[in-house]
């Protein structure tokens, strides 16, 4: 009797609205992220404190309106940080 290897099967389920992927747009000065999934929004909000610390001049991550994030790098990050009063 020959024993075969078990195959992993992906469990597929219908996508829930909260699982819907967000959109990413590449702009001249920033990367824009529109996020619909509450988990992903929470992760990005936790990043705000890590990424925007006073000892890091860049990158710079901002949220506004809720669920819409912009990530700036380089000179753009410096301009936006200055505009927000962060030196």
C-alpha positions in Angstrom: 0.0 0.0 0.0 1.4 3.4 -1.0 1.0 6.4 1.3 0.6 9.7 -0.5 1.4 13.1 0.8 -1.4 15.1 2.2 -2.1 18.3 0.3 -3.0 21.5 2.0 -6.2 23.0 0.8 -6.9 26.7 1.0 -10.1 27.4 2.7 -12.1 29.9 0.7 -14.9 32.0 2.0 -16.7 34.9 0.6 -15.0 38.2 1.2 -16.7 40.3 3.9 -16.9 44.1 3.4 -14.4 44.6 6.2 -12.0 42.3 4.3 -12.1 44.5 1.2 -8.7 45.7 0.2 -7.9 49.3 0.3 -6.4 51.4 -2.5 -2.9 52.7 -3.0 -2.1 55.7 -5.1 1.3 56.9 -5.9 1.5 60.7 -6.0 4.3 63.1 -6.6 5.0 63.7 -3.0 3.5 60.8 -1.2 2.0 57.4 -1.2 -1.7 57.5 -0.4 -3.5 54.6 1.3 -7.2 54.3 1.6 -7.9 51.5 4.0 -11.3 50.0 4.8 -10.4 47.1 7.0 -10.6 48.0 10.7 -7.6 45.8 11.5 -5.4 47.5 8.8 -6.5 51.0 10.0 -5.5 50.0 13.6 -2.1 48.8 12.4 -1.4 52.0 10.5 -2.6 54.1 13.4 0.0 52.3 15.6 2.6 53.0 13.0 1.9 56.8 13.4 3.6 56.8 16.8 6.5 54.7 15.7 7.2 56.4 12.3 6.6 60.0 13.4 8.9 60.0 16.4 10.9 63.1 17.1 14.2 61.4 16.3 13.1 60.4 12.8 12.9 63.2 10.3 11.4 60.9 7.7 9.3 59.1 6.6 6.2 60.9 7.9 2.8 59.3 8.1 -0.4 61.2 8.4 -4.1 60.2 8.6 -7.0 62.4 7.5 -9.8 61.8 6.9 -10.2 58.6 8.9 -9.0 55.6 7.0 -7.0 57.7 4.5 -3.2 57.7 5.1 -0.4 59.5 3.4 3.2 58.5 3.7 5.8 61.1 2.8 9.6 60.6 2.4 12.6 62.8 1.7 12.1 66.5 1.3 8.3 66.1 1.1 8.4 64.6 4.6 10.4 67.5 5.9 8.0 70.0 4.4 4.9 68.3 5.8 6.5 67.9 9.2 7.3 71.6 9.3 3.8 72.5 8.1 2.4 70.4 11.1 4.8 72.2 13.5 7.2 69.2 14.0 10.8 70.2 13.7 
